[in-house]
Amino acid sequence: MPGDIEDLEGLPPELASALRAFQERGRGSLSIRIGGTAPASIAVGGYDHVLLAEAERGARRAVDAAETGDAAVQAGATASAVLCGAAACEARLSEYLARVEFHEHGLVPELQTLRSEPDAREQWKKLLATRAPEFKPGESTLFAEVGCLFKVRDHIAHRHARFAPAGTFPPRLADCIRQKIVPARAAAGADWTSVVFVHEVATWAYRVAKDWLEESEQLLPIAC
């Protein structure tokens, strides 16, 4: 692609606009189809990296807040890191499907049905079974972490406040905590949010999202 904004002069407006947005993000994917009498088709991706960068900033804010003893900011920054880390993983899958659809002129039924799968972990599991069958989710520590990241995200994004004994965790989070996949602090006598909305979890969320984006890129390359 052109290296400078000035190089975009003379291109069709819609193509120049897409290239300019791509340059401003700094990283991502860009596919262009030009030919015949049809208008140029453009597929722009890269919001997984935008969201991952925000998860990193959230993790750093959480660490800084912990050092200054600001529990409220630490909790908010942790929520940001978790939400954006999980969103980055979801964006990667969504953009992968869009790029496959663009390059292969459509999606086979097995991939098309993934768009209506409501569970993010199941989406990934089914995609990998179709496009990277050599990967064994049940044998991957990282994939287990990704699943737990989605569960933590669900408890932050979809609040369903309930009374529960102090020192316990919501049932859907309990296994992730018990297996020490999520680095929550000990919850003896404490509300679970006070030991999950902490900088250790923020840093973990960013690291898991970063590692998964790197691994999924290796597992699911797209030949342009």
N, C-alpha and C positions, 0 to 999 in steps of 0.2 A: 504494500500500500504506500501511497505517497508519504514522505517524511515530514512535510510541513503543511500547515493549513493553506498557505498560498498555492501549493501544488494542486489544490482541489478546484481551482478556477477553471471553468470550461466544462466541468462535468455536469450531467443532469442534476437538477436541484435535489431530488430525493436521494441520489447516490452521494452527493457531496455532504448532505446533512448526516447520513449514516456514517460516513467516514470521519466526519468531524466529531461526532459523538463517541465513536470508537477511539479516536486519538485522545480525547479528553479523559476517558476512563483509564487509559494507559495499558490495559491488558485485557485480553479476551479473544473472541473468535469472530471472524467476519467472512461470510461467503457471499459471492455475487454470481448471478447467472445473467449473462447478456447474450442475446442472439435472436435473429429473426426480427419480426415486427412487434413482438410482445415487449412491454416495458421491462426494464431490468428488475430482477428479483433479488432481494437483499435479505440475508439472515445475519443478525447481529447478536452476539452472546458475550458473556463475561461478567454478568451480575453475581455469579458465584464468588468471583474474586472481590467485587465491591463489598459484598456482605461479609466475606472472610476478613477483609481489612477492618471493617467496623467491629467484628468480633474481637480482633486483636486490640483495637483501641479500648473496647470495653474491659478486656482482661487487664490491660495496663492501668486503667482508671481504678479498677477494683483493688489491685495491688497497692497503688498509691493511697487509696482511701483507707486500706487496712493499716498502713504505716502511720497515718495521721489519726487513726482511731475514729474515723467517720463511718459508723455502721450503716447509716442510711444511704450514703453515696456508694459504699461497697456493695450493698444489696442491689441498688439500681444498676450499677455497672455490671454486676454479675448477671442480672437478668438480660441486659443488652448483649453480653457475650454469648449467653446460651441461645437467645432468640436468633441472633444473627449467624451464629455458628450452625445451628440446625437449618436455618433458611438457606445458607450457602450450600449445604448438602442437598437440599431439595432443589435448589436452582440448578445445580450441576446435572441432576437427572432430567429435569424439565428441559433444559437447553440441549442436552444430549439427544433427547427424542426429537426436538425441533430440527436439529442439525441432520440427524438421520433422515427425517422426513424430507428435508430440503435436498440432500445429496442423492437420496435413493428414490426421489419422486413419490413419496408416500410411505406409510408404515404398514408392516405386516400386522395381521390381527392380534398376534401375541403382544406386540408393542403398543398398538392402539388402545388395548384394554387397560394398559397401565395408567392411562390418564384418568380413569375413573376409579382407581384404587385409592381409598381414603387413608390407608396406613402407609406412612413414608418408609418404614422399614420393610414392609412387604413389597412395596414398589421396587426398592433396590434388590431385594432377594429375587423377585421374579425377573427383573431385567438381567441380573447376573446369570441366572439360570438359562436365559435365552441367548445372551450375547457373550458370556464368559463362563461357560459351564465348568471350566477347569478350576474356578474359584469355589472354595467350600466355605460358605458363611459360618457353618457350625464349628469350624476349626480356626476361625479368625478372631483373635482378641480384639482387633481394631473394629471389626464389624459388630461385635458385642457392645463396644463402647459407643458406636454410632447409634445402635438401638436404644441405649440408655440415654444418650443425648436427646433423642427425640422424645423420650418419656419425660425427662426433666423439662424440656421445652413445653410439652403439653400441659404440665402442671403450672407453668408460669403464664402461658398464653391463654389457657382456658381454665380460669379459676373457678373451682367449685368448693367453696369453703365448707368445712365440716368440723364438728366436734370430734376430738380423738384424744386418747390418753397421751399425756406428755411423754416424750421419749420415743414415740412411735412414728412411722413414716406411712404415707399413703400406700395402699396395697400394690399399686402398679410400679411404685418406686422401690419397694422393700427389697426385692431381689438384687437390684442394681447396687443398693447400699450394702446389703449383707455380703455380696461378693466383692465388695470394695472396688467396684468398677467406677462408681462416682465417688470422688474423694471428699465426701461430706464429713463433718466433724462428729464426734460422739454426741448423741442426742439425749443422754440420760437426763431426764427431768426437764428437757427443753422442747420448745415448739420446733417442728422439723424445718420450717422456713429459716429459722435463725442459724441452722447449721448447714444449709444447702446454699443460701444466698451469700456465699463467702468467696474470697478471692481464689482459694484453691480450686473451687468448681469453675470459676470464670476462666482461669488459666487452662484447666483441663478441657473445657468446652472448645476453646480456640485451638488447642493442640489436636484434639480429635478431628475437628472439621478440616484443619490444614492437612493432616495426615491422610484423611479419607479423600480429599480432593486430589492429592498427589497419587494415591493408589488407584483410584477410579480412572484417572487419566491414563494410567498404564494398562489397566484392564479393558478399557473401552475406547481404543483409538478410533478415529474416523479418518478414512482415506479420502482426501479431497481430490 
